[in-house]
Amino acid sequence: MTLNYYKISILSFFNKIFYKVIAADRITKITLLIVVLSAALQISCTMLPWETQAVWFIPDDSFYYFKIAQNIAVHHFSSFDGEHVTNGYHPLWMAINTVVAYFAHTPRVIIHTVLFIGVILNVFASIFVALFSRRFFGLTWWNPLFLGLAILNPTYIISGLNGLETALVSCLFLLFVWLGFRSIEKGWTDRARVVWGVIGGFVVLSRVDYGIFVAIMFLWYILEYSRTRFKDGLLLACSSFLIVLPWFLWSWHATHSLVQESGLAFTLVNKTLFYYKQRAWYIPLIWSLHQTWYTIRLIIQQTGVGVLIYCVAAISLINFLRKPYATFNFLKEKNNQASFRYFVALVVGAIFFVFIHGGVRWSARPWYFGAAQILLTLIFVYMLSRARLFRGKQIAIMGAVATLLLIASARQQLPQNPAQKNIISTAFWVKDNLPRDARIASFNSGIIGFLSEHYVYNSDGLVNHDAYTSLKSHTLWQAFERNHIQYAL
């Protein structure tokens, strides 16, 4: 009887959803269709052979995670090669990979399982994007236009299939931002502060560099609400601090570094090569500006709204000349003022994020900016909607054309990693032809280490504390000798 009760409850639940969808307005139905279509595209990509996925979507960095997760699950040791400790990963991402590696034992099962979890997280991220869309655009045609540009964007879909990194941080970051908006509108309570702080902590664990956003948003909260009630801001910060503290304590204990050595090593290699020959004092400054501009162009290109930038600029100027204050009327309400400042704080966080990766580290990678892509798309569409120059079917046609053009551009973005086809072949050649006790050193060694089933010393220090310290002291060759390396790839 209990089983029948649960069957009836489940059927009743889906029956209610079905009738709610049928009774919904046209905008809501289109919104749901876009979310379902985005999920379907991603699910179809998880059905591809894993070798194709590796060439099309998954960067070599993700294979570092797969291998380290295997070593943690089997040997209870955070290491890529099984001998040298590493903190070169984002901890929450690694935790999920480790659980998968504990139950799954073959490369195919591990990769497909991780990608499927990424799709589930991306579906939740899409739902949060839909909530943002409803919050900013209501039941207007701007709603599906923004949603189509945001989650049917090939960059969004491809990034969500890169091995969990972007899907995980996008889901948690969008949840974090959405909870902030909800609390502004409904009022902050102690429970809301604690939940917001805890989710902020998990955002940091999913991508440690997103701590920039979390720190700036907490600073916004203190300035906005806690000038006379500092304990509220303290409650918020402590909630987040307790979540991230164990990771930073372990990282310091294991490597004497609070920052992942993957990020430090990547920057070290970049700057060592740059300063290989003597440079004038102003050359690094020019190069930093160039890298910052390159990062900005990369994000704009990822949004797929390059043409919209010019539309926004032109229409906003026309609108301002017609009604100088009309665009900013929404700031008259107190909640909208707080929401506006909240949104400005997010933009400030994005600026810092871009500057650190582009101008300081010189190492902007496309998948770093999944959340920034959605944020930028929202800004452009919102500014376009405030111009009030388009209505109904015009917006629908513009959204349909823009989304179709985005989807059509997918083929130009694939494959993302064509060189990895040869690396996979090399890994299997090593597995089949070198002695089982061979000791190999390799740069970009994720695929080689995961698939070859041999000892592989990560030479670039991304996931190898020993190699990173050797690179800093210019003694990498001595490290090879110390570790009895026989082959270098």
Secondary structure, 3 states (H helix, E strand, C coil): CHHHHHHHHHHHHHHHHHHHHHHCCHHHHHHHHHHHHHHHHHHHHHCCCHHHHHHHCCCHHHHHHHHHHHHHHHHCCCECCCCCECCCCCHHHHHHHHHHHHHCCCHHHHHHHHHHHHHHHHHHHHHHHHHHHHHHHCCCCHHHHHHHHHHCCHHHHHHCCCCCHHHHHHHHHHHHHHHHHHHHHHCCCHHHHHHHHHHHHHHHHHCHHHHHHHHHHHHHHHHHHCCCCHHHHHHHHHHHHHHHHHHHHHHHHHHCCCCCHHHHHHHHHHHHHHCCCCCCCCHHHHHHHHHHHHHHHHHHHHHCCHHHHHHHHHHHHHHHHHCCCHHHHHHHCHHHHHHHHHHHHHHHHHHHHHHHHHHHCCCCCHHHHHHHHHHHHHHHHHHHHHCCCCCHHHHHHHHHHHHHHHHHCHHHHCCCCCCHHHHHHHHHHHHHHCCCCCEEEECCCHHHHHHCCCEEEECCCCCCHHHHHHHHCCCHHHHHHHCCCCEEC
